[in-house]
Amino acid sequence: MIIALIVIAVFALIIYLFMQQASFGKAPSGNRLERIEKSPNYRDGSFQNLSPTPVMSKDASYLDMFLKQFSSDNSRAPETALPSVKNNLKQTPSDKPTITWFGHSTYLIQISGKNILIDPVFSERTSPVQYIGTKNFLGTSVYTTADFPNIDYLILSHDHYDHLDYATILGIKNKTNHFYMPLGVGSHLEYWGIDTTKITEMDWWQEITITANIKLVCTPGRHFSGRGISDRGKTLWASYVLITPEHRIFLGGDSGYDTHFKQIGDKYGPFDIALLESGQYNTFWPNIHMMPEQTVQANLDLKSKVLMPVHWGKFTLAFHPWNEPINRVLKQAGEMNVKVTTPMIGERVVLDSILPDSKWWKLNEHHSQ
C-alpha cells in the first residue's frame, strides 16, 4: 500500500513538474478574466460555440484512435521530401496582395505595404516539447523566423500548438510590431514576455481599423481551445476578415462546418479569397474540423471567388492519407465550379494575377495508395 502511494506521488510530481514548462502558457486571470466573463460567448466557465459542439462524436472509439495513432500506416506522411519554393520574403513581391503559404495554417499576407503573419509555427513538432510529437513532413522546413522581414501584424486564430508555437513566438517577437488574437490568448503571450501594449485581444464580430487602409474583423469559428489538462475553453478561437478598399480576404483558422460561414458571407462578402482548413478531419470529431467537401461549401457560403485550402501538407494530426484532403477538395470543387489555388510551400499567390494550380503533391502520391 505504501509503495503504491509512493508511486502515485512520484507520478503526480513528474506530471506537475512537466506542466510547469513555459510552453504550456498561462490561463487568463485578473482584468483579462474579467473582460472574458463579460463576453456573450462565455458561459458556465468557458467559451461556447454558436451551436452545440461536442468535441468527440458519441460513437468515438478511444481504443481505435489509440491503435490507429501507433499503426504502421505509411500513407499518413509522404516518404520523400515535398517540393517548395524559397523566395526572399524581405523583398516586396508586388503592389497587389500577395500570400505565401508555409504549410499547415501558417501564411504571410503582404498587403497595402504591410506584412501580416498568420498562425506562425516553425518548430519541427506541434507539441509543448520538441522531443515528443509528430514531426513535420520532409521538405517543409525551408523557412525559419530568420527569413522574415519585420512583421507589422501577427494574427493568431487560437491557442492550439499547431497554431500558436512557443519557440516561434520567441523567435519572432522582437521583429513584430503588434499581435492580434481572440480573447484570453494574450495571457500566453504576456507570460512569454510580450509587452501588453503590443497585444490586442478581440471578441467575435469586433472590428478594428489597424491602419487607414486595413480593417480587421474577428469572426466566429466552430472549434475549441486549450494547451494543458484543465484549460479547455478558457480562451476564445476565431476566424478573421481582412478588409482593404480594394480587397477582402477571409482567414479561416480552425472550424467545423456551421451556419457562421453564411453569416460572415452575408455580412462581409463577397471575398477575393478564403483560406480554409481542409485537413485533420475524422468522423470521430466531425464538429470541430470540416470534411473537404464541407470546405468547398464553406467557400460558397462565404461568397469567395477563390478557395485556398490550408491545414494540410506539413503535419500528421489525423488518420487520413496526407494528400487526401487536397484531392477531395479538388474533386468537390470541380463538381461545384469553385476555383481553387494550390501553391506549394513558399510559392506566391498574387490576387487578381497569379493563382498557382499545379498538382505538386502528385509526385508523392504513389506513397499514399
FIRODO-120041 format. One record per residue (C-alpha): residue in three letters; x, y, z. Coordinates in steps of 0.1 Angstrom, whole numbers, plus 2048, in hexadecimal, padded with zeros to 3 digits. Each point is the difference from the previous one (the first is absolute). Example, Ala and Ser with C-alpha at 12.3 -4.5 7.8 and 13.67 -1.06 7.14 Angstrom:
ALA87B7D384E/SER80E8227F9/
***
This chain:
MET800800800/ILE81C81880A/ILE8137F87E0/ALA7E18067EB/LEU7FB822810/ILE8258097FA/VAL7FD7F67DB/ILE7E08167FD/ALA81181D811/VAL81F7FE7EA/PHE7EB7FD7E1/ALA7EB81F80B/LEU820813807/ILE80E7F87DD/ILE7E080C7F0/TYR80081F815/LEU8248097F7/PHE7FA7F87DB/MET7E2818800/GLN81681D80E/GLN8118047DE/ALA7FB8237F2/SER7F47F17DF/PHE7DE7F780F/GLY7F9825805/LYS7EA80E81B/ALA7DA801805/PRO7EF822800/SER7FC812822/GLY7FB82280F/ASN7F381C7E9/ARG8037E97E2/LEU7E97E6810/GLU7E781C80A/ARG7FD80A7DB/ILE7FC7DC7F6/GLU7E37FB818/LYS7EE81D7F0/SER8017F17DE/PRO7DF7F37F3/ASN8137E17F3/TYR80C7F6823/ARG7E87EC815/ASP8037E681C/GLY825806804/SER80B7FC7DC/PHE7FB80E7DD/GLN7E47F17EC/ASN7FA7FA7DB/LEU7E280F7EE/SER7F27DC7FD/PRO8037E3819/THR8227F17F7/PRO80C7E1812/VAL8257FB7F8/MET7FC7DB7FA/SER7E37ED7F0/LYS7EB7E9815/ASP80E7E17EF/ALA82480A803/SER8167E3809/TYR81E80A815/LEU80F7DE7FC/ASP7FD8017DA/MET810823800/PHE81C7F4816/LEU8077E37EA/LYS7FF8157E0/GLN81881980F/PHE81A7E6804/SER7F97EC7E0/SER81A7FB7E5/ASP7EA8117E6/ASN8198137EA/SER7E68137EC/ARG7FC81A81B/ALA8218117F6/PRO8148037E0/GLU81E7EA7FE/THR8148197EB/ALA806825805/LEU7E58177F4/PRO80981A7E5/SER80182480A/VAL80B8237F5/LYS818815813/ASN7FA8257FB/ASN80F81E810/LEU7E380B817/LYS811821808/GLN7FB80C7DD/THR7DD80F7F8/PRO7F47E87E5/SER7E48147F1/ASP7E981E804/LYS7E47E7801/PRO7F77EC81F/THR8177E2802/ILE7FC7E1815/THR81C7E7807/TRP7F87DF811/PHE8187ED816/GLY7ED7E0805/HIS7E37F8818/SER7F082180B/THR81D8187FF/TYR80181B7E5/LEU80C8237F9/ILE7EA81A7F1/GLN81181E7F0/ILE7E681B7FA/SER7FE8267FF/GLY825802809/LYS7FC7EA81F/ASN80D7DE80A/ILE7E57EB812/LEU80A7DE80D/ILE7E57E7809/ASP8037E381A/PRO8267FC7FD/VAL80E7DD808/PHE8247F97F6/SER8097E681A/GLU8047DB7F5/ARG7E47F4816/THR7DE80E80A/SER8067F8825/PRO809812820/VAL8227EE7FD/GLN8157F87E2/TYR8097DC80B/ILE7DC7F37FE/GLY7E78047E5/THR7FC7FB7DA/LYS81C80F7EC/ASN7F98177E2/PHE8027F07DD/LEU8217FE7ED/GLY80781F7EC/THR7E9817814/SER81A811816/VAL80D8177E4/TYR7F8820813/THR80880C823/THR7F881F814/ALA82180F7F4/ASP7F38017DD/PHE7E5819808/PRO7FF8257FC/ASN7F381581D/ILE7DC7F5806/ASP7E881D803/TYR7E37EA80E/LEU8007DC80C/ILE7DE7F0802/LEU7F77E1814/SER7E07EC7FC/HIS8027EC820/ASP8197F1819/HIS8047DC7F4/TYR8247F57FA/ASP7FD7FE7DA/HIS7F68257FF/LEU81180F81E/ASP8247F4804/TYR81580B81D/ALA8227FE7EF/THR7F48137E1/ILE7F181C815/LEU821804812/GLY8138007DF/ILE7EA81B7F0/LYS7F481581D/ASN81C81A7FC/LYS7F78067DB/THR7DB802805/ASN7EF822806/HIS7DE7F480C/PHE7ED7E0808/TYR7DA7FA7FA/MET7EE7E280F/PRO7E07F480F/LEU7F6807825/GLY8177F0819/VAL81C7F57E9/GLY81481F80A/SER8057EF822/HIS8197E87F0/LEU81281B7ED/GLU80381681F/TYR80E7E3813/TRP81A7FB7E4/GLY80C824803/ILE7EC8127E6/ASP7F982480A/THR7DB804808/THR7FF8207EB/LYS8077EB7E2/ILE7E37E8807/THR7DC8057F4/GLU7E67E6809/MET7DF7FF7ED/ASP7DE7F1804/TRP7EA7F37E4/TRP7F281B7E9/GLN81881A80E/GLU80E8177E5/ILE821812803/THR80F8197E7/ILE8257F7802/THR80C8197E6/ALA7EF81A7EA/ASN7FC7E57E5/ILE7FC7E0813/LYS7E37F4816/LEU8017E0814/VAL7E07EE80B/CYS8007E4819/THR7E57E77F5/PRO7F47DE80F/GLY80E7DE7FA/ARG7F37DE80D/HIS81C7F1813/PHE80F800823/SER82080A813/GLY8197F581A/ARG8257F8805/GLY7FF7EC820/ILE7EC7E7814/SER7E581780F/ASP7FE81F7EA/ARG7E87F57E4/GLY7EB81E7F5/LYS811819816/THR80B8147E2/LEU7ED8087E0/TRP8057F37DD/ALA7F88147E1/SER8018077DB/TYR8078227F1/VAL7F68177E4/LEU81C8177F1/ILE7F281E7ED/THR81181A7EB/PRO7F08187E8/GLU8077E87E3/HIS7FF7DD80F/ARG7F07E981A/ILE8127E280D/PHE7F17E5817/LEU8187F0819/GLY7EF7E080C/GLY8157F381D/ASP7F27DF80C/SER7DB7F97FD/GLY7E67E57FB/TYR7E48087E8/ASP7E381580C/THR7E981D7F7/HIS81A81A80A/PHE8107FE7DD/LYS7E080C7F0/GLN7FC81B81B/ILE82380C7F9/GLY7FB7FE7DA/ASP7DF814802/LYS81081A817/TYR8238057F1/GLY8007EE7DF/PRO8077FB7E4/PHE8247F7806/ASP81D8007E8/ILE80F7E1810/ALA7F87EA81E/LEU81B7EC812/LEU7ED7E380F/GLU80A7E1813/SER7FE7E07EC/GLY8137E6814/GLN8037EE822/TYR7DC7F47FF/ASN7EF7E080B/THR7DD7F3807/PHE80B7FD825/TRP802826802/PRO7E880C7E4/ASN7F6821811/ILE822811805/HIS8107FA7DE/MET7F08007DD/MET7FF7E37E8/PRO81080C7DF/GLU7DD8027EF/GLN7F581781C/THR81E8167FA/VAL7F38067DC/GLN7DD80780D/ALA80E81981A/ASN8128127E3/LEU7DE8037EE/ASP7EF80C820/LEU81B81B803/LYS7FA80B7DC/SER8257FC7FA/LYS80E8027DD/VAL81E7E9808/LEU8057E5819/MET8237FA80F/PRO8017E0814/VAL81680081F/HIS8057EB820/TRP8107E47EC/GLY8227F87EF/LYS81780281F/PHE7F57ED81E/THR7EE7DF807/LEU7E5808819/ALA7E47E87F4/PHE7FE7DE7F0/HIS7F98087DC/PRO81B7FD7E5/TRP8148207FF/ASN7F580A7DD/GLU7DB7F5803/PRO7F482380B/ILE80B8127E0/ASN7F57E47E9/ARG7DD800810/VAL7FE8267FF/LEU8098027DB/LYS7E77E57F7/GLN7E3812812/ALA80B8227F4/GLY7FF7F37DC/GLU7DD7F4805/MET7F582180F/ASN8138177E9/VAL81680E81C/LYS82280F7F6/VAL81D7F2816/THR82480B803/THR8197E680B/PRO822810806/MET81D7EB80D/ILE81280D81F/GLY8108217F8/GLU7EE8057DF/ARG7EF8227FE/VAL7DB8067FA/VAL7FB8237F1/LEU7DB80B801/ASP7F28097DE/SER81F7F47F0/ILE8117DF809/LEU7ED7E280E/PRO8167E1800/ASP7ED7E07F8/SER81A7E57FA/LYS7FB7DE810/TRP82280080F/TRP7F67E581A/LYS7FB7E77E4/LEU8257FA801/ASN7FB7EE821/GLU7DE7F07FB/HIS80D7DD7F8/HIS80C7FF825/SER7DC80580C/GLN7ED7E67ED/
***
